[in-house]
Amino acid sequence: MLKVFGGITSIIMLIFFSVVLFGGSILHKAESSQEQAFSQPEVNAWQIWEQLGDKDYSEEARAGILGNIDQETGGTFEADIDENSGNGYGLIQWTPKKILLEQINRAGIKGGPELLKTQVEVIDWELSGEGRGYIPTKSYPYSGEEFKKLKNVKTAARAYEKNRERPRDDHPERQALAQKWFDRFSGKDSSSVSSSNIVAFALDELGNRGGEKFWSWYGYSQRVEWCATFVSWCGNQSGSEFEKFAYCPTGINLFRSKGKWLTAGQRPESGYVIFFDWESDGISDHVGLVINYENGVVHTVEGNSNDEVKLQQYSVKSAVISGYGIP
């Protein structure tokens, strides 16, 4: 059931997590915080941690699950991941994949099976009732609800391994992995993110399809191309003085008029608004938010990317980048 890491595009993330997980309220520049930048696996792990926390799992129980997922996915925490030499799929390597699909249908969970958020909902559903995949054992007789309240990291990791994962061989190393994630995330809360951190709100919307939440907030009664309304909504949620816009050229003019414009080809910072010109006609037709920059690559989160909120990446010298607005 174990997934060996390979071929997964690494998207280095989030100056915002340097705030969330290391304290403080001022975003650090990417070039000065390499030791605090988060990798994509760490970002995924944090999203799982937060989603389970919203469902009142103890920190120890959350860490126990993360320790298992860490090994099952080869440390990638990727949801859309197949087992290299088997039929397993996803965060906990449901085997075969159709079991995950059946669980989604049984639970009435909305969202694609490839989405991290959907799979975490399934993990919670399995723990929230009998006959759903989590089976208490003699050595670890905790019900799903009792598991959620456990206060010992190693016990939680072991209990989830034995009661839900049930691998052929014992994996005590999962307890050490669980402790690692507990030490990493314990006591941290995304509500402590500074109000200037627009990226945090954008990432919470990953997987949103159709964008109605954003274009209806802006005031439209029917669907429009919603990349700009997504960025504007995130700016509004962050509590910053972000002047909204629904048309990309309007957004560029707003930033330029305030002297807050970074020309294409230069190094952007986390939270900058990135504008694109797909047609190379001098008219911007798409916009997103910069997560961070590393090794010549700009990592972004964008609304209306194939009608969905998605992560993307570009060479900093890409001809499709028009430039950056500085919030």
Secondary structure, 3 states (H helix, E strand, C coil): CCCCCCCCCCCCECHHHHHHHHCCCCCCCHHHCHHHCECHHHHHHHHHHHHHHCCCCCHHHHHHHHHHHHHHCCCCCCCCCECCCCCCECCCCECCHHHHHHHHHHHCCCCCCCCHHHHHHHHHHHHCCCCCCCCCCCCCCCCHHHHCCCCCHHHHHHHHHHHHHCCCCCCCHHHHHHHHHHHHHCCCCHHHCCCCCHHHHHHCCCCCECCHHHHHHHCCCCCCCCHHHHHHHHHHHCCCCCCCCCCHHHHHHHHHHCCCEEECCCCCCCCCEEEECCCCCCCCCEEEEEEEEECCEEEEEECCCCCECEEEEEECCCCCEEEEECC
